[in-house]
């Protein structure tokens, strides 16, 4: 088992207590999730998650979100295959923001760019 | 002038058009701002900005936010001296999230840790 997988396995053990510490109430049930590629450290995107999406990310090891536009759970890459393998899940000091450290398969942005913060292809 | 300063000077020229493209309406006047240290690529924190805070960040070259708890403009480091020198400001593909690439002076987190996503000192 690779070191980063081992690290995730450790966090996973405490996932219930982790999730219970997250302040979902502040954002009416949702927290923003910053998604960072663990190898390049690029910020890939920001999405939103509810409790269930975070629980599913721990459980399945691939990133899940809450789509605000579709008002539904969203497994990233379900259609495109561009899944994000979770390597670590962290919360910030006031527990209202989450960071997913991931191995991005393919690209993160629906426009075909690596990151949602990259300039759009012209 | 260093390369990164030059880059910021270029973005700054188009700051009005940049700000006008940001979708502040979706979040009732606020957008989340991911703050990344440009040297280490660490994600330091997530805060919120209104139009004025983004404009001030461009204008002064140091990070400004909107404090939701104090309901006021917030110049990061005003009290602590831990300012964030702006090197680049980007928006994401749907223009509802901003990324500040900064040179962090001191530490980012009020707990004294480098990043708000670092474990708290015990």
gemmi code that builds the backbone of each chain (N, CA, C; Angstrom):
import gemmi

chains = {
    "A": [
        ("UNK", (0.840, -1.200, 0.000), (0.000, 0.000, 0.000), (0.878, 1.255, 0.000)),
        ("UNK", (0.585, 2.173, -0.911), (1.379, 3.405, -0.987), (1.135, 4.255, 0.259)),
        ("UNK", (2.094, 5.124, 0.542), (1.998, 5.939, 1.745), (0.714, 6.763, 1.776)),
        ("UNK", (0.370, 7.365, 0.608), (-0.818, 8.236, 0.612), (-2.108, 7.434, 0.801)),
        ("UNK", (-2.094, 6.186, 0.323), (-3.274, 5.330, 0.523), (-3.412, 4.981, 1.999)),
        ("UNK", (-2.274, 4.720, 2.616), (-2.236, 4.397, 4.030), (-2.796, 5.558, 4.846)),
        ("UNK", (-2.394, 6.762, 4.460), (-2.851, 7.964, 5.149), (-4.371, 8.080, 5.064)),
        ("UNK", (-4.903, 7.820, 3.870), (-6.357, 7.913, 3.699), (-7.060, 6.835, 4.513)),
        ("UNK", (-6.496, 5.665, 4.550), (-7.095, 4.583, 5.345), (-7.198, 4.984, 6.819)),
        ("UNK", (-6.173, 5.711, 7.276), (-6.184, 6.158, 8.672), (-7.284, 7.183, 8.938)),
        ("UNK", (-7.399, 8.172, 8.015), (-8.440, 9.197, 8.160), (-9.818, 8.540, 8.117)),
        ("UNK", (-9.946, 7.548, 7.244), (-11.215, 6.865, 7.024), (-11.767, 6.256, 8.313)),
        ("UNK", (-10.849, 5.726, 9.114), (-11.244, 5.102, 10.379), (-12.023, 6.067, 11.262)),
        ("UNK", (-11.622, 7.353, 11.186), (-12.266, 8.360, 12.030), (-13.270, 9.202, 11.253)),
        ("UNK", (-13.746, 8.659, 10.121), (-14.564, 9.499, 9.246), (-15.855, 9.974, 9.911)),
        ("UNK", (-16.450, 9.142, 10.747), (-17.692, 9.566, 11.399), (-17.439, 10.752, 12.316)),
        ("UNK", (-16.391, 10.665, 13.109), (-16.099, 11.778, 14.017), (-15.667, 13.015, 13.218)),
        ("UNK", (-14.965, 12.792, 12.107), (-14.586, 13.915, 11.230), (-15.846, 14.625, 10.729)),
        ("UNK", (-16.747, 13.840, 10.157), (-17.964, 14.415, 9.568), (-18.802, 15.133, 10.618)),
        ("UNK", (-18.838, 14.581, 11.823), (-19.630, 15.219, 12.880), (-19.044, 16.555, 13.341)),
        ("UNK", (-17.755, 16.739, 13.093), (-17.132, 18.006, 13.485), (-17.325, 19.108, 12.437)),
        ("UNK", (-17.706, 18.735, 11.216), (-17.869, 19.729, 10.153), (-19.128, 20.572, 10.398)),
        ("UNK", (-18.975, 21.871, 10.210), (-20.084, 22.803, 10.415), (-20.890, 22.957, 9.119)),
        ("UNK", (-21.817, 22.020, 8.915), (-22.655, 22.094, 7.720), (-23.751, 23.154, 7.876)),
        ("UNK", (-24.082, 23.476, 9.127), (-25.210, 24.376, 9.397), (-24.988, 25.776, 8.814)),
        ("UNK", (-23.766, 26.266, 8.919), (-23.462, 27.643, 8.487), (-23.882, 27.898, 7.039)),
        ("UNK", (-23.656, 26.893, 6.186), (-23.987, 27.033, 4.766), (-25.259, 26.281, 4.405)),
        ("UNK", (-26.209, 26.250, 5.322), (-27.501, 25.582, 5.093), (-27.342, 24.157, 4.585)),
        ("UNK", (-26.423, 23.426, 5.208), (-26.261, 22.016, 4.859), (-25.123, 21.736, 3.891)),
        ("UNK", (-24.524, 22.790, 3.363), (-23.435, 22.607, 2.392), (-22.141, 23.281, 2.858)),
        ("UNK", (-21.027, 22.667, 2.534), (-19.730, 23.326, 2.734), (-19.010, 23.398, 1.393)),
        ("UNK", (-18.231, 24.461, 1.174), (-17.398, 24.486, -0.021), (-16.247, 23.486, 0.123)),
        ("UNK", (-15.923, 22.837, -0.974), (-14.817, 21.873, -0.996), (-13.763, 22.359, -1.996)),
        ("UNK", (-12.576, 22.608, -1.507), (-11.461, 22.926, -2.396), (-10.842, 21.600, -2.814)),
        ("UNK", (-10.609, 21.439, -4.099), (-10.064, 20.186, -4.598), (-8.665, 20.455, -5.145)),
        ("UNK", (-7.708, 19.765, -4.542), (-6.306, 19.984, -4.913), (-5.702, 18.668, -5.378)),
        ("UNK", (-4.997, 18.718, -6.492), (-4.294, 17.537, -6.965), (-3.093, 17.301, -6.061)),
        ("UNK", (-2.990, 16.094, -5.528), (-1.941, 15.870, -4.525), (-0.532, 15.850, -5.109)),
        ("UNK", (-0.416, 15.497, -6.377), (0.927, 15.436, -6.975), (1.428, 16.818, -7.367)),
        ("UNK", (0.610, 17.539, -8.139), (1.056, 18.836, -8.671), (0.758, 19.980, -7.704)),
        ("UNK", (-0.127, 19.719, -6.732), (-0.623, 20.732, -5.793), (-1.453, 21.831, -6.480)),
        ("UNK", (-1.867, 21.602, -7.723), (-2.748, 22.559, -8.398), (-4.125, 22.546, -7.749)),
        ("UNK", (-4.709, 23.723, -7.604), (-6.111, 23.793, -7.196), (-6.941, 23.513, -8.444)),
        ("UNK", (-7.730, 22.437, -8.399), (-8.443, 21.984, -9.590), (-9.822, 22.616, -9.726)),
        ("UNK", (-10.535, 22.739, -8.617), (-11.905, 23.237, -8.658), (-12.386, 23.491, -7.240)),
        ("UNK", (-13.520, 24.151, -7.146), (-14.232, 24.276, -5.876), (-15.649, 23.803, -6.134)),
        ("UNK", (-16.133, 22.912, -5.286), (-17.508, 22.445, -5.419), (-18.131, 22.473, -4.023)),
        ("UNK", (-19.335, 21.936, -3.885), (-20.011, 21.940, -2.598), (-20.370, 20.519, -2.192)),
        ("UNK", (-20.383, 20.270, -0.897), (-20.756, 18.936, -0.416), (-21.689, 19.050, 0.766)),
        ("UNK", (-22.635, 18.127, 0.828), (-23.430, 17.963, 2.047), (-22.830, 16.778, 2.817)),
        ("UNK", (-23.441, 16.483, 3.938), (-22.914, 15.421, 4.804), (-22.794, 14.091, 4.051)),
        ("UNK", (-23.826, 13.775, 3.284), (-23.861, 12.508, 2.557), (-22.738, 12.423, 1.520)),
        ("UNK", (-22.477, 13.532, 0.843), (-21.424, 13.549, -0.179), (-20.052, 13.320, 0.457)),
        ("UNK", (-19.826, 13.910, 1.625), (-18.543, 13.701, 2.305), (-18.442, 12.246, 2.770)),
        ("UNK", (-19.544, 11.730, 3.320), (-19.559, 10.330, 3.775), (-19.269, 9.381, 2.611)),
        ("UNK", (-19.884, 9.629, 1.465), (-19.665, 8.790, 0.282), (-18.234, 8.899, -0.236)),
        ("UNK", (-17.649, 10.077, -0.117), (-16.257, 10.254, -0.552), (-15.326, 9.403, 0.305)),
        ("UNK", (-15.585, 9.395, 1.621), (-14.804, 8.533, 2.514), (-15.029, 7.060, 2.177)),
        ("UNK", (-16.291, 6.718, 2.008), (-16.688, 5.318, 1.866), (-16.184, 4.693, 0.566)),
        ("UNK", (-16.324, 5.464, -0.526), (-15.995, 4.899, -1.840), (-14.574, 5.244, -2.276)),
        ("UNK", (-13.980, 6.279, -1.657), (-12.630, 6.681, -2.041), (-12.576, 7.518, -3.306)),
        ("UNK", (-13.727, 7.890, -3.826), (-13.753, 8.846, -4.948), (-14.659, 10.026, -4.604)),
        ("UNK", (-14.312, 11.184, -5.154), (-14.961, 12.433, -4.743), (-16.436, 12.504, -5.136)),
        ("UNK", (-17.247, 12.836, -4.147), (-18.674, 13.099, -4.338), (-18.980, 14.525, -3.883)),
        ("UNK", (-19.938, 15.137, -4.553), (-20.344, 16.510, -4.223), (-21.860, 16.601, -4.233)),
        ("UNK", (-22.331, 17.810, -3.903), (-23.732, 18.143, -4.075), (-23.798, 19.168, -5.198)),
        ("UNK", (-24.496, 18.827, -6.251), (-24.646, 19.773, -7.345), (-25.756, 20.753, -7.008)),
        ("UNK", (-25.385, 22.029, -6.856), (-26.396, 23.036, -6.508), (-27.334, 23.295, -7.679)),
        ("UNK", (-26.825, 23.222, -8.917), (-27.687, 23.496, -10.068), (-28.672, 22.354, -10.323)),
        ("UNK", (-28.212, 21.108, -10.126), (-29.118, 19.973, -10.357), (-29.825, 19.535, -9.066)),
        ("UNK", (-29.423, 20.129, -7.940), (-29.957, 19.757, -6.632), (-29.932, 18.241, -6.422)),
        ("UNK", (-28.744, 17.665, -6.637), (-28.611, 16.222, -6.427), (-27.167, 15.850, -6.110)),
        ("UNK", (-27.017, 14.662, -5.536), (-25.681, 14.133, -5.287), (-24.974, 13.945, -6.620)),
        ("UNK", (-23.671, 14.127, -6.594), (-22.923, 14.123, -7.840), (-21.607, 13.384, -7.621)),
        ("UNK", (-21.480, 12.237, -8.290), (-20.202, 11.545, -8.270), (-19.373, 12.113, -9.418)),
        ("UNK", (-18.337, 12.848, -9.068), (-17.489, 13.486, -10.083), (-16.929, 12.424, -11.032)),
        ("UNK", (-17.105, 12.617, -12.317), (-16.560, 11.706, -13.305), (-17.494, 10.565, -13.661)),
        ("UNK", (-18.703, 10.590, -13.121), (-19.650, 9.498, -13.386), (-19.874, 9.327, -14.889)),
        ("UNK", (-20.004, 10.435, -15.600), (-20.215, 10.378, -17.049), (-18.887, 10.401, -17.805)),
        ("UNK", (-18.003, 11.307, -17.417), (-16.749, 11.518, -18.165), (-15.665, 10.492, -17.859)),
        ("UNK", (-15.796, 9.815, -16.729), (-14.716, 8.927, -16.298), (-13.595, 9.665, -15.568)),
        ("UNK", (-13.711, 10.976, -15.499), (-12.677, 11.782, -14.848), (-12.882, 11.833, -13.334)),
        ("UNK", (-12.730, 10.669, -12.734), (-12.942, 10.576, -11.285), (-11.751, 11.163, -10.523)),
        ("UNK", (-12.017, 11.442, -9.270), (-10.975, 11.971, -8.387), (-10.796, 11.007, -7.232)),
        ("UNK", (-9.639, 10.334, -7.224), (-9.369, 9.381, -6.143), (-8.919, 10.146, -4.908)),
        ("UNK", (-9.657, 9.952, -3.840), (-9.391, 10.694, -2.600), (-8.125, 10.174, -1.938)),
        ("UNK", (-7.217, 11.085, -1.635), (-6.011, 10.713, -0.895), (-6.054, 11.232, 0.531)),
        ("UNK", (-6.757, 12.319, 0.733), (-6.868, 12.875, 2.078), (-8.045, 13.843, 2.099)),
        ("UNK", (-8.728, 13.908, 3.241), (-9.800, 14.879, 3.420), (-9.480, 15.671, 4.679)),
        ("UNK", (-9.444, 16.988, 4.543), (-9.123, 17.860, 5.676), (-10.219, 18.893, 5.864)),
        ("UNK", (-10.309, 19.434, 7.066), (-11.195, 20.589, 7.242), (-10.361, 21.761, 7.739)),
        ("UNK", (-10.899, 22.969, 7.604), (-10.128, 24.128, 8.044), (-10.402, 24.433, 9.522)),
        ("UNK", (-9.753, 25.488, 10.018), (-9.741, 25.774, 11.458), (-11.123, 26.061, 12.029)),
        ("UNK", (-12.037, 26.608, 11.236), (-13.384, 26.799, 11.786), (-14.390, 25.793, 11.215)),
        ("UNK", (-13.877, 24.738, 10.643), (-14.667, 23.557, 10.265), (-15.790, 23.836, 9.269)),
        ("UNK", (-15.677, 24.939, 8.510), (-16.735, 25.232, 7.543), (-16.270, 25.125, 6.090)),
        ("UNK", (-15.071, 24.601, 5.892), (-14.549, 24.384, 4.542), (-13.759, 23.087, 4.534)),
        ("UNK", (-13.882, 22.353, 3.443), (-13.202, 21.063, 3.335), (-12.198, 21.110, 2.191)),
        ("UNK", (-11.142, 20.334, 2.345), (-10.135, 20.198, 1.295), (-10.037, 18.720, 0.931)),
        ("UNK", (-10.266, 18.412, -0.349), (-10.020, 17.057, -0.837), (-8.655, 17.067, -1.534)),
        ("UNK", (-7.758, 16.224, -1.086), (-6.518, 16.003, -1.840), (-6.740, 14.763, -2.685)),
        ("UNK", (-6.578, 14.904, -3.993), (-6.999, 13.828, -4.892), (-5.929, 13.474, -5.924)),
        ("UNK", (-6.095, 12.294, -6.487), (-5.421, 11.959, -7.737), (-6.468, 12.133, -8.828)),
        ("UNK", (-6.267, 13.136, -9.654), (-7.226, 13.426, -10.714), (-6.985, 12.500, -11.897)),
        ("UNK", (-8.022, 11.771, -12.297), (-7.943, 10.970, -13.525), (-8.421, 11.865, -14.668)),
        ("UNK", (-7.646, 11.950, -15.734), (-8.028, 12.835, -16.849), (-7.889, 14.283, -16.438)),
        ("UNK", (-8.923, 15.054, -16.649), (-8.890, 16.478, -16.315), (-10.056, 16.810, -15.390)),
        ("UNK", (-9.930, 17.914, -14.666), (-10.977, 18.251, -13.699), (-12.107, 19.069, -14.312)),
        ("UNK", (-11.805, 19.876, -15.311), (-12.807, 20.836, -15.786), (-13.607, 20.290, -16.965)),
        ("UNK", (-14.901, 20.596, -16.965), (-15.792, 20.128, -18.038), (-15.419, 20.737, -19.390)),
        ("UNK", (-14.625, 21.835, -19.362), (-14.193, 22.446, -20.624), (-13.024, 21.683, -21.247)),
        ("UNK", (-12.502, 20.712, -20.492), (-11.371, 19.941, -21.017), (-10.028, 20.444, -20.527)),
        ("UNK", (-10.040, 21.466, -19.682), (-8.777, 21.940, -19.115), (-8.496, 21.177, -17.813)),
        ("UNK", (-7.232, 21.127, -17.470), (-6.789, 20.413, -16.262), (-7.502, 20.950, -15.020)),
        ("UNK", (-7.493, 22.254, -14.878), (-8.109, 22.895, -13.708), (-9.209, 23.842, -14.153)),
        ("UNK", (-10.205, 24.029, -13.286), (-11.258, 25.006, -13.577), (-10.724, 26.434, -13.512)),
        ("UNK", (-9.514, 26.597, -12.970), (-8.908, 27.934, -12.882), (-7.956, 28.206, -14.046)),
        ("UNK", (-7.790, 27.249, -14.945), (-6.998, 27.504, -16.138), (-7.810, 28.341, -17.114)),
        ("UNK", (-7.114, 29.144, -17.882), (-7.792, 29.934, -18.933), (-8.520, 28.971, -19.855)),
        ("UNK", (-9.662, 29.385, -20.344), (-10.396, 28.513, -21.252), (-9.679, 28.444, -22.591)),
        ("UNK", (-9.723, 27.274, -23.226), (-9.086, 27.150, -24.544), (-9.798, 28.046, -25.544)),
        ("UNK", (-9.043, 28.775, -26.354), (-9.688, 29.722, -27.285), (-9.708, 29.188, -28.707)),
    ],
    "B": [
        ("UNK", (11.842, 44.255, -11.974), (10.562, 43.677, -11.524), (10.581, 42.166, -11.739)),
        ("UNK", (10.235, 41.437, -10.691), (10.218, 39.981, -10.798), (9.105, 39.527, -11.742)),
        ("UNK", (9.259, 38.311, -12.276), (8.294, 37.822, -13.247), (6.868, 37.803, -12.683)),
        ("UNK", (6.750, 37.344, -11.423), (5.392, 37.231, -10.859), (4.764, 38.605, -10.628)),
        ("UNK", (5.616, 39.596, -10.334), (5.087, 40.957, -10.157), (4.611, 41.500, -11.504)),
        ("UNK", (5.361, 41.180, -12.521), (5.015, 41.602, -13.874), (3.658, 41.015, -14.264)),
        ("UNK", (3.473, 39.742, -13.930), (2.229, 39.043, -14.249), (1.046, 39.741, -13.563)),
        ("UNK", (1.255, 40.087, -12.293), (0.176, 40.751, -11.571), (-0.107, 42.127, -12.164)),
        ("UNK", (0.938, 42.839, -12.563), (0.746, 44.161, -13.174), (-0.109, 44.053, -14.437)),
        ("UNK", (0.095, 42.942, -15.173), (-0.692, 42.727, -16.395), (-2.164, 42.483, -16.086)),
        ("UNK", (-2.411, 41.599, -15.092), (-3.796, 41.304, -14.700), (-4.473, 42.582, -14.212)),
        ("UNK", (-3.711, 43.365, -13.480), (-4.224, 44.583, -12.857), (-4.804, 45.552, -13.892)),
        ("UNK", (-4.158, 45.598, -15.045), (-4.607, 46.492, -16.125), (-6.053, 46.192, -16.511)),
        ("UNK", (-6.397, 44.894, -16.468), (-7.742, 44.485, -16.880), (-8.634, 44.209, -15.670)),
        ("UNK", (-8.293, 44.771, -14.526), (-9.015, 44.397, -13.306), (-10.498, 44.759, -13.371)),
        ("UNK", (-10.826, 45.872, -14.000), (-12.244, 46.254, -14.068), (-13.034, 45.235, -14.875)),
        ("UNK", (-12.493, 44.837, -16.009), (-13.210, 43.851, -16.828), (-13.239, 42.498, -16.116)),
        ("UNK", (-12.152, 42.171, -15.409), (-12.125, 40.925, -14.621), (-13.256, 40.938, -13.597)),
        ("UNK", (-13.311, 41.996, -12.812), (-14.309, 42.088, -11.732), (-15.735, 42.046, -12.292)),
        ("UNK", (-15.919, 42.682, -13.441), (-17.262, 42.683, -14.026), (-17.707, 41.308, -14.531)),
        ("UNK", (-16.733, 40.435, -14.776), (-17.090, 39.085, -15.232), (-17.415, 38.139, -14.072)),
        ("UNK", (-17.027, 38.529, -12.846), (-17.270, 37.651, -11.695), (-18.760, 37.633, -11.340)),
        ("UNK", (-19.265, 36.441, -11.082), (-20.673, 36.257, -10.743), (-20.864, 36.407, -9.225)),
        ("UNK", (-21.001, 37.656, -8.786), (-21.213, 37.901, -7.364), (-22.665, 37.611, -6.966)),
        ("UNK", (-23.573, 37.662, -7.932), (-25.003, 37.537, -7.648), (-25.351, 36.175, -7.033)),
        ("UNK", (-24.714, 35.113, -7.562), (-25.043, 33.751, -7.115), (-24.946, 33.601, -5.600)),
        ("UNK", (-23.921, 34.211, -5.015), (-23.704, 34.107, -3.567), (-24.129, 35.362, -2.822)),
        ("UNK", (-25.172, 36.008, -3.307), (-25.715, 37.224, -2.673), (-24.634, 38.276, -2.443)),
        ("UNK", (-23.803, 38.473, -3.444), (-22.785, 39.536, -3.360), (-21.409, 39.051, -2.951)),
        ("UNK", (-21.316, 37.781, -2.563), (-20.029, 37.249, -2.119), (-19.577, 36.061, -2.969)),
        ("UNK", (-18.280, 35.950, -3.158), (-17.722, 34.737, -3.767), (-16.694, 34.139, -2.808)),
        ("UNK", (-16.593, 32.805, -2.793), (-15.511, 32.213, -2.015), (-14.165, 32.462, -2.706)),
        ("UNK", (-13.153, 32.697, -1.889), (-11.807, 32.929, -2.411), (-10.875, 31.856, -1.840)),
        ("UNK", (-10.300, 31.054, -2.718), (-9.279, 30.100, -2.300), (-7.953, 30.844, -2.311)),
        ("UNK", (-7.202, 30.700, -1.233), (-5.930, 31.410, -1.139), (-4.796, 30.393, -1.146)),
        ("UNK", (-3.940, 30.525, -2.135), (-2.860, 29.557, -2.314), (-1.521, 30.289, -2.267)),
        ("UNK", (-0.586, 29.749, -1.527), (0.762, 30.318, -1.496), (1.437, 29.991, -2.817)),
        ("UNK", (1.945, 31.003, -3.475), (2.478, 30.762, -4.832), (3.774, 29.958, -4.837)),
        ("UNK", (4.542, 30.059, -3.761), (5.824, 29.333, -3.738), (5.616, 27.864, -3.414)),
        ("UNK", (4.911, 27.592, -2.316), (4.759, 26.207, -1.850), (3.559, 25.514, -2.491)),
        ("UNK", (2.641, 26.308, -3.055), (1.381, 25.822, -3.614), (0.436, 25.261, -2.531)),
        ("UNK", (0.742, 25.517, -1.262), (-0.183, 25.104, -0.204), (-1.462, 25.928, -0.271)),
        ("UNK", (-2.593, 25.270, -0.029), (-3.844, 25.996, 0.136), (-3.848, 26.532, 1.567)),
        ("UNK", (-3.896, 27.834, 1.702), (-3.746, 28.456, 3.021), (-5.068, 28.645, 3.741)),
        ("UNK", (-6.084, 29.042, 3.010), (-7.381, 29.345, 3.634), (-8.424, 29.551, 2.547)),
        ("UNK", (-9.660, 29.607, 2.975), (-10.753, 30.024, 2.104), (-11.479, 31.144, 2.832)),
        ("UNK", (-11.693, 32.254, 2.140), (-12.444, 33.355, 2.733), (-13.459, 33.830, 1.697)),
        ("UNK", (-14.146, 34.931, 1.979), (-15.161, 35.432, 1.056), (-14.831, 36.864, 0.657)),
        ("UNK", (-15.196, 37.226, -0.545), (-14.955, 38.599, -0.991), (-16.186, 39.140, -1.701)),
        ("UNK", (-16.436, 40.424, -1.490), (-17.415, 41.115, -2.325), (-16.633, 41.885, -3.403)),
        ("UNK", (-17.372, 42.596, -4.226), (-16.750, 43.313, -5.345), (-15.671, 44.277, -4.847)),
        ("UNK", (-15.992, 44.999, -3.784), (-15.064, 45.995, -3.250), (-13.774, 45.347, -2.747)),
        ("UNK", (-13.906, 44.198, -2.097), (-12.720, 43.511, -1.569), (-11.804, 43.060, -2.705)),
        ("UNK", (-12.390, 42.572, -3.793), (-11.572, 42.160, -4.940), (-10.905, 43.384, -5.576)),
        ("UNK", (-11.679, 44.457, -5.710), (-11.126, 45.689, -6.282), (-9.958, 46.197, -5.436)),
        ("UNK", (-10.118, 46.184, -4.117), (-9.052, 46.646, -3.218), (-7.826, 45.738, -3.288)),
        ("UNK", (-8.055, 44.446, -3.490), (-6.933, 43.512, -3.602), (-6.099, 43.836, -4.846)),
        ("UNK", (-6.809, 44.135, -5.939), (-6.100, 44.556, -7.158), (-5.359, 45.880, -6.927)),
        ("UNK", (-6.071, 46.815, -6.331), (-5.580, 48.190, -6.201), (-4.371, 48.288, -5.278)),
        ("UNK", (-4.439, 47.595, -4.139), (-3.396, 47.739, -3.118), (-2.335, 46.651, -3.239)),
        ("UNK", (-2.684, 45.534, -3.921), (-1.730, 44.435, -4.046), (-1.646, 43.548, -2.816)),
        ("UNK", (-2.513, 43.783, -1.842), (-2.598, 42.856, -0.704), (-4.037, 42.376, -0.542)),
        ("UNK", (-4.187, 41.157, -0.036), (-5.491, 40.495, -0.017), (-6.491, 41.180, 0.914)),
        ("UNK", (-7.660, 41.437, 0.366), (-8.804, 41.954, 1.126), (-9.956, 40.964, 0.984)),
        ("UNK", (-10.762, 40.883, 2.027), (-11.916, 39.980, 2.049), (-13.115, 40.691, 2.649)),
        ("UNK", (-14.224, 39.966, 2.673), (-15.400, 40.422, 3.403), (-15.574, 39.468, 4.573)),
        ("UNK", (-15.498, 39.993, 5.771), (-15.706, 39.147, 6.939), (-17.201, 38.958, 7.164)),
        ("UNK", (-17.643, 37.699, 7.046), (-19.069, 37.421, 7.229), (-19.471, 37.574, 8.694)),
        ("UNK", (-18.567, 37.211, 9.617), (-18.921, 37.295, 11.042), (-18.970, 38.756, 11.520)),
        ("UNK", (-18.047, 39.569, 11.021), (-18.038, 40.984, 11.443), (-18.838, 41.859, 10.483)),
        ("UNK", (-19.272, 41.274, 9.355), (-19.978, 42.031, 8.316), (-19.242, 43.316, 7.940)),
        ("UNK", (-17.941, 43.149, 7.636), (-17.167, 44.330, 7.230), (-15.994, 43.917, 6.336)),
        ("UNK", (-15.484, 44.894, 5.613), (-14.284, 44.671, 4.804), (-13.142, 44.299, 5.732)),
        ("UNK", (-12.247, 43.468, 5.237), (-11.205, 42.925, 6.090), (-9.910, 42.879, 5.290)),
        ("UNK", (-8.959, 43.679, 5.734), (-7.626, 43.601, 5.135), (-6.860, 42.557, 5.931)),
        ("UNK", (-6.594, 41.433, 5.295), (-5.896, 40.328, 5.971), (-4.548, 40.816, 6.499)),
        ("UNK", (-4.290, 40.585, 7.783), (-3.001, 40.966, 8.371), (-2.977, 42.378, 8.917)),
        ("UNK", (-4.112, 43.060, 8.894), (-4.155, 44.448, 9.375), (-3.658, 44.534, 10.826)),
        ("UNK", (-4.068, 43.578, 11.647), (-3.650, 43.571, 13.058), (-2.357, 42.771, 13.241)),
        ("UNK", (-2.322, 41.578, 12.631), (-1.204, 40.648, 12.872), (0.048, 40.975, 12.057)),
        ("UNK", (-0.122, 41.748, 10.997), (1.005, 41.980, 10.086), (1.181, 40.855, 9.070)),
        ("UNK", (0.356, 39.812, 9.199), (0.477, 38.668, 8.290), (-0.286, 38.917, 6.986)),
        ("UNK", (0.208, 39.888, 6.249), (-0.456, 40.246, 4.993), (-0.164, 39.213, 3.907)),
        ("UNK", (-0.985, 39.254, 2.880), (-0.824, 38.358, 1.741), (-0.604, 39.207, 0.502)),
        ("UNK", (0.604, 39.169, -0.035), (0.908, 39.947, -1.239), (0.371, 39.228, -2.457)),
        ("UNK", (-0.501, 39.894, -3.174), (-1.162, 39.271, -4.317), (-0.188, 39.120, -5.484)),
        ("UNK", (-0.102, 37.900, -6.003), (0.722, 37.669, -7.185), (-0.121, 37.420, -8.416)),
        ("UNK", (-1.321, 36.907, -8.205), (-2.214, 36.648, -9.330), (-3.628, 36.482, -8.780)),
        ("UNK", (-4.599, 36.908, -9.563), (-6.000, 36.677, -9.198), (-6.661, 35.995, -10.385)),
        ("UNK", (-7.286, 34.846, -10.121), (-7.938, 34.078, -11.183), (-9.386, 33.805, -10.813)),
        ("UNK", (-10.203, 33.521, -11.808), (-11.556, 33.045, -11.500), (-11.730, 31.680, -12.144)),
        ("UNK", (-12.731, 30.941, -11.675), (-12.926, 29.604, -12.234), (-13.857, 29.649, -13.443)),
        ("UNK", (-14.121, 28.493, -14.026), (-14.821, 28.413, -15.309), (-16.239, 28.970, -15.281)),
        ("UNK", (-16.909, 28.890, -14.127), (-18.238, 29.504, -14.095), (-18.255, 30.811, -13.308)),
        ("UNK", (-17.073, 31.360, -13.078), (-16.907, 32.732, -12.571), (-17.533, 32.978, -11.200)),
        ("UNK", (-17.725, 31.899, -10.431), (-18.316, 32.105, -9.108), (-17.344, 31.785, -7.968)),
        ("UNK", (-16.090, 31.576, -8.296), (-15.058, 31.327, -7.293), (-13.769, 32.001, -7.746)),
        ("UNK", (-13.064, 32.551, -6.774), (-11.820, 33.265, -7.091), (-10.648, 32.564, -6.426)),
        ("UNK", (-9.499, 32.665, -7.060), (-8.255, 32.128, -6.499), (-7.263, 33.280, -6.376)),
        ("UNK", (-6.778, 33.505, -5.158), (-5.687, 34.463, -4.966), (-4.398, 33.649, -4.849)),
        ("UNK", (-3.441, 33.928, -5.692), (-2.096, 33.370, -5.508), (-1.290, 34.442, -4.794)),
        ("UNK", (-0.732, 34.092, -3.644), (-0.132, 35.114, -2.781), (1.262, 34.723, -2.298)),
        ("UNK", (1.972, 35.734, -1.857), (3.143, 35.516, -1.015), (2.681, 35.789, 0.411)),
        ("UNK", (2.632, 34.760, 1.208), (2.148, 34.895, 2.588), (3.269, 35.415, 3.478)),
        ("UNK", (3.030, 36.525, 4.156), (3.977, 37.022, 5.160), (3.584, 36.384, 6.492)),
        ("UNK", (4.536, 35.784, 7.181), (4.225, 35.111, 8.449), (3.409, 33.863, 8.196)),
        ("UNK", (2.297, 33.733, 8.876), (1.440, 32.557, 8.718), (0.026, 32.998, 8.356)),
        ("UNK", (-0.748, 32.088, 7.777), (-2.090, 32.455, 7.330), (-3.137, 32.308, 8.430)),
        ("UNK", (-2.954, 31.339, 9.307), (-4.041, 31.013, 10.240), (-3.903, 31.758, 11.571)),
        ("UNK", (-5.037, 32.182, 12.110), (-5.056, 32.926, 13.380), (-4.574, 32.062, 14.552)),
        ("UNK", (-4.551, 30.707, 14.341), (-4.063, 29.829, 15.404), (-2.534, 29.768, 15.424)),
        ("UNK", (-1.923, 30.400, 14.436), (-0.458, 30.406, 14.369), (0.103, 29.325, 13.469)),
        ("UNK", (-0.769, 28.572, 12.816), (-0.283, 27.570, 11.856), (-0.163, 28.222, 10.472)),
        ("UNK", (0.680, 27.662, 9.673), (0.922, 28.151, 8.314), (-0.369, 28.215, 7.512)),
        ("UNK", (-1.123, 27.134, 7.514), (-2.369, 27.054, 6.758), (-3.530, 26.782, 7.705)),
        ("UNK", (-4.704, 27.248, 7.318), (-5.908, 26.953, 8.109), (-6.290, 25.479, 7.995)),
        ("UNK", (-5.670, 24.759, 7.067), (-5.951, 23.332, 6.901), (-4.932, 22.451, 7.623)),
        ("UNK", (-3.945, 23.073, 8.273), (-3.017, 22.297, 9.096), (-3.710, 21.912, 10.398)),
        ("UNK", (-3.321, 20.785, 10.927), (-3.842, 20.354, 12.232), (-3.529, 21.445, 13.257)),
        ("UNK", (-4.420, 21.638, 14.198), (-4.161, 22.665, 15.205), (-3.060, 22.194, 16.147)),
        ("UNK", (-2.236, 23.123, 16.617), (-1.170, 22.734, 17.537), (-1.783, 22.239, 18.839)),
        ("UNK", (-1.258, 21.147, 19.343), (-1.875, 20.572, 20.554), (-1.056, 20.908, 21.801)),
    ],
}
model = gemmi.Model(1)
for chain_id, residues in chains.items():
    chain = gemmi.Chain(chain_id)
    for i, (resn, *xyz) in enumerate(residues, 1):
        res = gemmi.Residue()
        res.name, res.seqid = resn, gemmi.SeqId(i, " ")
        for name, pos in zip(("N", "CA", "C"), xyz):
            atom = gemmi.Atom()
            atom.name, atom.element = name, gemmi.Element(name[0])
            atom.pos, atom.b_iso = gemmi.Position(*pos), 0.0
            res.add_atom(atom)
        chain.add_residue(res)
    model.add_chain(chain)
structure = gemmi.Structure()
structure.add_model(model)
structure.setup_entities()
